[in-house]
Amino acid sequence: MHPYAKHSEKYKKNKNKNKTPVASWLDYDFFAEEQKPIKCLTVILRTVGCRWRKCTPCGYWHESADVTQENILTQLEHSLRNSPEEDFILKFFTSGSFLDEREISSDTRKEIAEMVKKRKGIKKLIVETRPEFVSEDKVTDLKNVEHLEVAIGLETANDLIRSNYINKGFSFDDYRTASELVNEYGATVKTYLLLKPPFLSEKRALEDVIKSAELVAPYSSTISLNLCNVQKYTRLEELWKRKYYRPPWLWSAVEAIKEIKKRDENVVVMSDPVGAGYRRGPHNCGKCDFRVKEAIKKFNVTQNLSVLEIEGIDCECREVWHALLKFDAFLFGGDNLFLR
Amino acid sequence: MSKCKFYEVRKRDGAARIGKLSLRGGNQLQTPLMLRVESLIEKKNEEETWNALRGAVLLPEVHPLFTKVKEAIPSLRVNFFVLSFACSMLNSPRDFVRRIIDARNEIPPDVALWVPAIATVENAALLFYMGVDVIDDTNAVIKGYQSIYLLEEGEVRLSELDDLPCNCSVCSSSSIDELRQKDNKERTSLIAKHNTLVLEKEVKKVKERIRIGNLREYVEMKVKASTFLTTVLRILDIDEEEYFEYRTPVARNQCMKVNTMESLKRIEVKRFARRVLERYEPPARKILLILPCSARKPYSTSPSHAKFIEAIADYRGHMHELILTSPLGVVPRELEVIYPAASYDIPVTGYWDAEEREWVSSCLRAYIERNLRDYELIVAHLSGAYKEICSSVAEKLGIEVVFTCEDGEEATSKEALDSLKEQIAEVCGERKRLSGYEMKASVIKAMADYQFGIGAGNRLRGEEEGERIKITGKFPSYKLSLGGGVLARIVPAYGLLALTVKGALRIEDSISSYKVEIGDFVPKGSILAPGVVNAGEQIRVNDEVVFSGEKAFGVGRAKMSGWEMLESRWGVAVQVREVEKDESKTFG
């Protein structure tokens, strides 16, 4: 048995987990419709998990279990106890696809929509899905939700990078078709882009994410930059352990956010710096990681580029990062060397 | 040719090479080469310089787009390959070994290998030793930006230094305090400059070592500063013996310095031990006399051996002398002129460590097991550790050995020598001196067998009816001749036997492994690789080879290994010493 599978087998045996979500937390998010930060409740529902499960960097599907639809509603109730008193955004993530029948049935979806409608405090519902599960029926299931956002993990607009290095299993055309459908139904699209897939140099990764943002902007109201981090029991982890991979520099994240925002002021640019400052997450030299991470978080809720101005967050290690971009043509993957 | 772009290896020292990258427009670059990344960027758009070379990228096996070079692009004609994701080599010493050795085995010998972004002053020599031709200063520059100051044997943060231990142009023109006071950007770029300069100096040093032919000694010294690099060298010696056997010269005009534990594992040491077993026949004598080695080489020229020889002089015709030594194991007297027996140096303290003992014991044991039936008696004139080794081997084999030194007695002491003389007289019975001719002839025979394989020696010195072979010259510069024509001579500087055309013709049938088949031409001076049609697989750099083609027959010195002659498109394969036009075939 593959070591990954072994790990998740062990995990599945714990039946109690089926009744609780993987995680849920309160945070702030930028509410694009009213152009202001508001509270946000994120719930990671435990489901049977992603049907694809083949993406190089992804280990989320290890959190899946033999969950029934009833379990899902229990999880939901459980997590909504943490609802804030004020208005808030509700994010339902499943470590897979919210629109996949196998994970969330049509009935469950309708029930969730009904619940969102009833609770006046919920201003917006955000769900995630792979594009192949986006269909008229499924979007219709959620028609009662006033502000619905469907998030799709495109990762990059470049089909070669997506298929070879991420192994995502769908094309840019699949994404476009799905997004157009979502937009037609009056919902918005949030597009996830991955900063630094494996086998791309720092510079190529940065260029790719900026270019991708340009190409997805017409379909997206929000672009969320995922700063690639190394999850356990993934193919990426193997590469990272053997020094074939280094997560992106936080400087690249700052640069990408600025460039994307500058090109299109209307698009909301977010980036949750998960694992920032750790070896497995996006990191700089170790001295400046915290302040750069905080600046990015501040930008997320304000969408104000001035918080990312270099003068406020600069560090000596920017020289190193800069050199890596400058020397890119002659590094041939050697930029992974400069771990800290 | 001048318009052509190509890479030609000019000089080899093991897997390391000095080569020439010829660029369009007559420009040349010499390897080992350190590229300056800053100037590469400046020149990136200049068609004439960098783009004039053709390169290809070697992807690691884990890369989704990985394809084997040979399968993917069989007719690929490039001047250099780049080893991508070289940083993964630093994951473990084993990865360091695998990535480079695999790359080198994958690509043709006459293309350069560039390992980008990882070179430091510490690892550069080892990289070149393994067969890398091109490095760059990326790592050095970026370390500079991190305020890391490179030393010849490692690195240190600038903040940890009290003084600048260097006299490169950067360090000699400013003091450490001045350096510290500069703003961040200026300071780090000065450290980067220093780093590049020391790396460049290291590359120059390596190049000189390759030219002289003693890079191995330098590498043994350099890796000592790093556990990682020492591990790499040990893995290379244990697991990559074949890779280096195919590349290590058979002889050189340099002393082999055996100063580290790793020296014991050198290809030259293993090769010598193997050939003593496989390519050596002892002369027919009834007593095996085992002697200790001497500091001066060849042993015969040392004061201690002069004493031994004098002690046994009257009975030397009965004796076969075998010298016990570290790290070569056993050296038969007849092979004392061969490289590396004639030129190695090892620190002598009287203390032998366990590994040395074990290795030398295994050599002695293998020799005795193989040749025991040729002798009536084994006499050992040994003391100290030598004696201990010999008696433990005798015990293991269950054989009797006559020891002529008492415990605690030096082998050169008067008592020991008298005892040797007495006991020899006793066991030998009648006196029998060794004639000068027989001694010389046995040396020539043994050397020919050692170089070309058993059989060659007897063919060379054997006299057919009516023939009268003469051996002249002072030890060890013997010259073998027949009817006024020279057949072979010993070249002491390299520890090799060199053949003449006449000698080569005489033993042609017994040296097929050392034959180079050439095309339809008469070579002058040298034979280039494209002119080689076939070449013996056992041929190594500096081997004595015989070449023949439709128009010529001759002898020369191999300048590349046999396999390399066949796989290369450029470069000198054989340095011709003597050639004879084959008129009969030309007009036949």
Interface residues (C-beta under 8 A of the other chain):
Chain A: N164 Y165 F199 E238 L239 K241 R242 K243 Y244 E316 C317 E319 V320 A323 L324 K326 F327 A329 F330 L331 F332 G333 G334 D335 N336 L337 F338
Chain B: L35 V37 L40 I41 K44 V57 P60 V62 H63 P64 L65 V82 L83 S84 F85 A86 C87 S88 L90 N91 D95 P116 A117 I118 D136 T138 N139 V141 I142 Y145 Q146 S147 N184 K185 T188
